[in-house]
Amino acid sequence: MKKKSILLIFSIVILIVLFREESHGANLPKTIEQFNYLHKRISFSPDFGEVSLPETKSKSFFLSESELKKESFLKPFHNDSIHKLNFRYADKKRGLSPYIAPALLIGTGTALHFMPETKRQFRDFAQEHFAWHGNFDDYAYYTPVVVMYSLHALGIKGKNNFGNMTAIALKSFALNAVLTTGVKRWVREERPGGDLYSFPSGHTSKAFTLAHIMHKEYGEKSIWFSIGAYSCATTVGLMRIAKNAHWISDVLAGAGTGILSTELIYLTHQYKWDNKHIKNLDIFPFQIGNQKGLTLVYTF
């Protein structure tokens, strides 16, 4: 039924395209003949990725098969995530596996959030053995992204080009900020030091957002890139506890939120920040009365 529906929709699209090519119906018989021919001859690949015409010796049609293959509506669809959300990163074989780790971290952090005595015991242990009062945690979470761009500048390329990698990093960072800030203001958990907005940890969520991007971009080149990135993010989380700025529950939930934010961006990213697509972007100044500004125009 699904295949028949797809075939019907595609046939209607072809009919519309062919009608536009004709001069207001003057050559309607030819249009109907071409439509019937294509409807019978077009075959779909199993993954709905391209359209092809089988070999034929028929010469009665007004367009030859070589000419038909040159027509724009018979060319393969642009293989982009707008047609397949699972094109690159949401591998069907992986299923929900990328979301297991963030779900466990957020779930464990949420559970500990409702265990005040356990949180206090862990805080007391950390303050007794690992108390720390520096500011390195305010900058350390940027380490993975600095290393990532340094590798790119040295010619060690990641999974994506510079444009897509940057767009993914910015969107992941922004989504994480929205999620973390929203939960903070909703929960209004008191920090160990007395201030509000403790749950989840913003520093930790940022650290794991950038660490997970490093893992996605360079993890397949060497596992040490992933180990280094996650070690840095974990260190930031532990410093927040040692600094008495967060509970253990805040740090765990923050780590899960950071990883989840990055996974969601990789799932939905359109991969259009390359040289080919950027050339389609134009910036124009405008003035309406006393108002001035810039207009962004993207040509599809």
Number of C-alpha atoms within 10 A of each C-alpha: 6 7 11 9 10 12 16 13 12 13 17 13 13 18 19 12 14 17 18 12 12 13 9 9 12 10 12 14 10 15 19 14 13 17 20 13 12 17 17 9 13 14 15 14 9 8 6 14 13 15 15 14 16 8 8 9 7 8 9 7 11 11 11 13 17 9 9 15 15 10 10 9 14 16 13 12 13 10 11 15 17 13 13 14 16 15 15 14 16 19 14 10 7 10 9 10 11 16 15 11 14 22 16 14 20 22 16 16 24 17 12 19 20 11 12 11 11 15 18 14 11 14 22 15 12 19 15 10 9 14 16 14 12 10 11 10 20 12 11 15 26 17 16 27 20 13 14 23 18 13 14 14 11 8 9 12 17 20 14 16 15 17 15 17 20 15 17 22 21 14 17 26 20 14 20 24 18 13 17 25 16 12 16 19 13 11 13 14 20 14 16 17 12 11 11 14 21 24 29 33 28 26 25 29 32 27 31 31 32 28 30 28 25 27 23 19 18 21 18 13 14 10 11 13 21 22 15 16 25 22 15 19 29 20 16 25 29 19 26 25 25 23 21 20 18 29 31 25 27 30 29 26 29 31 30 26 29 31 27 25 26 24 21 16 18 21 16 16 19 18 19 14 19 14 11 9 13 13 11 11 12 11 10 9 9 11 9 7 6 5 7 10 9 10 11 9 11 12 9 6
